[in-house]
Amino acid sequence: MLTDPYSSDAVDVALSPSNMLYVAFSGYVMRFKPGSSKGAILPLQAGTIDGFALDASGNIVVADRSSDDIKVFGEKSKNPQREFGSGLGGPGFMAFDATEKHLYVIENQEFSSDALIAIFDYASGKLISSTTASLSSFGIALSAPPPG
């Protein structure tokens, strides 16, 4: 069992290429070494975390509901290296496509059964597409395109 000093509910999880387990809670992220049940709280200035991902470079990407944007932190940085998606109005769960070119972010609409799926060019942080779906979202997963 993983130990959380604040007894909070986990928001999201990710596994790094070096098998470090990252667990996002509403206001902080913890990193667990392989085989360890005690983790370290990372000193990220991240606000209210509603979604979380790791990119291939080890950057920590969070959806900050309190500022309504996406923040990208270096593996050892306290402050975000960059921010994008300003004005999303409740960014939440997120996932990269197989090439890591695009970041898909679910924006939960308060008082509505609809959710906006925003697609960003990850390198530039520019919104390239969005669609609305009637769903209650508790995560997002993308599959690789079929070979050929």
SELUMTI-151556 format. One record per residue: x, y, z of N, C-alpha, C, O in turn. Coordinates in steps of 0.001 Angstrom, whole numbers, plus 500000, padded with zeros to 6 digits. Example, Ala and Ser with C-alpha at 12.3 -4.5 7.8 and 13.67 -1.06 7.14 Angstrom:
residues 2
513190494310507800512300495500507800513200496700507800514236496681508465512850497750507080513670498940507140512900500030507870513409501138508039
//
This chain:
residues 148
500839498834500000500000500000500000500890501236500000501861501316500752500547502201499146501300503443499080500886504346500231499716504385500610501837505062500775501571505946501899501450507382501426502362507921500800500311508000501733500067509404501431499925510133502765499017509816503534500799511105503066500766511754504376499492512549504651499194512841505809498740512902503624497539513715503807496255512920503643495166513485503747496359511635503390495195510758503200494225511307502155493009511260502343494756511816501077493939512359499992493628511274498966494289510236498919492625511530498158492309510618497062493188510942495864493388512108495525493703509917495235494531510109494041493668510590492887492529510153492723494222511495492090493548512027490912493965511261489669493134510967488810495260510933489566495795510298488366497143509668488700497759510010489709497597508754487859498892508098488054499622507997486722499004508020485658500953507885486796501765507671485597503033506943486000503517507088487122503566506162485077504798505415485294505858505944484336505634506019483128507017506312484885508092506851484044508848505707483374508704504555483785509652506002482349510458504959481707511424504264482674511829503126482439511793504959483768512689504359484761511902503682485890512453503405486956510610503418485649509723502725486595509460503480487887509140502874488910509591504792487846509178505618488988507669505811488856507171506129487776506957505623489939505517505806489946505215507215490422505669507632491488504446507945489628504012509284489994502518509219490279501746508684489484502120509771491426500714509798491804500330511250492042500926511936492872499321511711491296498844513083491441497643513100492375496717512300492238497677514013493312496564514287494199496071515690493854496672516348493004495023516157494470494443517444494099495428518608494180495392519499493331496297518618495174497187519755495331498670519455495251499488520350495463499038518209494949500455517859494910500668516555494149499727515816493860501941516298493835502335515071493131503391514372493984504290515010494531503264513051494085504270512258494802504977511336493822504381510853492860506274511097494085507061510180493267507518509027494165508050509238495255507292507793493671507661506593494410508734505834493634508576505580492439509806505477494300510837504652493682510299503239493523509419502828494279510814502485492550510349501111492365510448500304493662511489500297494318509367499633494021509336498781495206509106499501496517509010498856497561509014500830496492508840501596497723507379501950497944506655502241496991506947501927499191505574502344499501505535503773500017504455504341500182506701504364500275506775505750500732507368506601499628508439506307499096506646507669499293507099508531498218507498509899498713507346510224499891508006510688497806508403512063498098507428513014497415507079512826496250506994514025498138506133515056497556507024515989496745508015516511497254506666516194495487507444517081494621507032518529494886505847518801495080507987519460494897507676520852495235507128521670494062507585522786493814506163521121493353505610521808492185504634522902492605503840522715493527504697524033491930503714525100492113502610524857491089502554525509490046501721523892491412500808523382490398499340523742490594498543523482489692498944524316491706497536524648491918496699523408492203497161522476492861495469523401491705494551522281491906494656521330490727494224521657489622495223520164490951495502519219489878494276518350489604493757517685490500493824518369488352492701517523487938493100516523486863492300515662486496494310516622486359494815515703485353496329515746485362496932516709485834496947514679484830498384514540484995498922513602483925498262512630483557500123513890483423500786513009482461502290513244482549502741514266483065503046512299482046504493512444481901504804512398480421504252511568479698505694513292479948506103513180478551507360512328478466507925511948479492507800512027477258508939511129477049510244511690477602511180510933477862510316513004477785511520513632478330511525513653479851512485514126480459510466513150480471510379513145481929509729514380482507509696514554483726509207515251481637508506516432482129507165516027482728506517515089482264506768516745483755505503516502484440504494517514483902504718518723483963503383517005483377502362517850482763501107517749483623500587516655483844500618518894484111499431518882484956498342519788484395498618520820483783497106519377484617495944520212484322495593520919485620495194520280486594495741522225485634495511523020486835494123523659486766493910524616486022493195523131487535491831523648487531491762525055488124490913525847487715492635525382489075492559526697489712492957527827488765492473528948488919493821527563487794494194528598486821493671528277485422493893529043484484492975527144485281492384526725484004493395526635482873493129527083481758494558526056483162495532525864482094496356524598482331496210523915483345497218524313481369498117523171481421499500523705481782499973524675481189500144523066482758501476523486483184502450522342482943502149521183483226503622522686482417504669521700482142505864522014483035506423523109482988506243521025483852507355521168484786508491520259484354508261519129483924509713520749484468510872519877484296510888518880485430510250519095486461511611517790485248511627516722486244512017517214487637511566516660488640512852518248487701513312518748488998512958520211489237513532520845490122512020520758488462511696522170488630510490522366489541509588521531489608510507523479490229509419523847491135508357524656490389507160524502490629508810525510489493507910526366488715507752525814487310508662525170486787506594526064486692506389525532485338507348526157484329507641527351484385507832525321483398508672525800482307507829526531481275508285527466480617506577526074481152505653526737480235504227526400480625503963525424481327503312527238480148501885527049480396501138527302479094501541528145478292500050526571478890499225526789477703497800526337477987497511525758479034496921526611477041495525526209477188494732527126478080493687526739478605495220528344478259494551529298479139493078529449478770492720529556477598492246529453479788490825529663479562490043528404479261488901528482478809490629527253479500489910526004479230488653525874480072487667525296479615488662526391481275487479526304482112487320524965482795486199524471482912488382524373483241488311523109483970489016521972483291488411520922483072490311522143482938491021521025482317491118519858483285491266520043484493491031518659482738491055517475483584491990516420483047493155516697482765491484515213482906492303514094482470492949514395481121492382515115480299494129513843480903494853514093479656495647512866479248495958512001480067495968512812477955496792511725477424497471512204476148496928513020475403498668511679475913499396511951474671499008510928473624498634509802473954499097511321472343498971510324471290500279509534471221501233509856471928500328508520470391501486507620470331502777508341469941503863507920470341502671509412469172503864510143468739504248511250469709505316511848469573503406511524470669503539512610471630503508513981470955503962514974471524502979514022469764502815515293469066501594516040469589501583517269469648500570515285469965499322515900470420499008515504471857499249514373472279498469516462472589497999516222473948496482516409473937495978517468473563495769515369474351494310515394474425493923515699475867494385515033476794493074516706476054492681517141477395491165517187477473490507517759476604490616516585478514489173516666478741488901517862479636489491518005480707487998518720479178487540519848479979486142519510480471485207519383479680486010519368481763484702519055482325483873520321482457484322521310483036482680520286481925481763521414481988480948521302483275480220520330483471481073522303484152480294522263485391478816522341485080478400523049484163478031521619485839476575521611485730476101521152484358475044521579483893476865520293483712476502519795482395476986518359482249477954517955482892476315517598481408476778516233481133477725516219479933478195515158479522478003517388479375478912517479478233480349517713478679480602518328479714481267517218477891482688517450478128483333517853476809483007517306475756484235518798476874484992519232475704486293518445475672486985518349476685486631517882474521487926517236474342488762518176473484488496518359472296489780518771474106490650519723473418491913518994472977492473518203473736492361519257471756493567518635471217494592519743470973494356520675470204495729519616471644496788520611471542497985520050470802498307518869470925498650520915470024499981520613469522500893520775470730501048521884471241501497519682471194502240519734472454503462520646472372503748521367473328504174520632471275505393521445471150505101522933471270505840523660471933504028523389470634503717524817470645502694525201471705502613526365472097501908524227472172500845524512473128499607525107472502498708525565473208499549525106471168498394525698470476497252524704470364497456523523470081496050525205470592494853524398470415494663524171468921494603525129468150494569522909468505494412522632467078493025522109466735492595522184465584492321521575467740490991521037467464490278520796468790490911520668469838488955520736468725488182520360469908486848519796469461486371520068468359486268519016470328484957518443470061484230518303471391484866518177472438482930518325471357482127518168472566481465516803472531480976516358471493481458516150473679480836514836473787479963514801475032480288515412476050478858514082474940478010513887476112478544512690476872478325511539476497479246512989477943479831511924478740480195512453480108480314513661480312480366511553481026480904511867482339482297511256482348482440510034482328483309512089482377484667511594482169485380511272483469485376512059484415485986510108483492486824509692484602488170509225484091488845508443484761488575509687482920489861509337482355489822509445480848488766509653480251490988509302480240491091509325478783492224508374478397493272508341479042491999507618477354493021506699476844492998506748475335491931506841474728494152506688474732494265506699473279494932505417472836495836504912473501494488504897471721495143503709471195495998504098470000495739505101469336496997503309469742497878503571468605497096503308467321496222502441467293497406504056466255496723503778464993497076502397464479498154501879464769496174501801463719496486500468463194497676500516462253497869501511461554498485499450462221499653499451461340499229499504459870498161499019459494500082500099459062499800500087457637499752501399457106499523501573455909
//
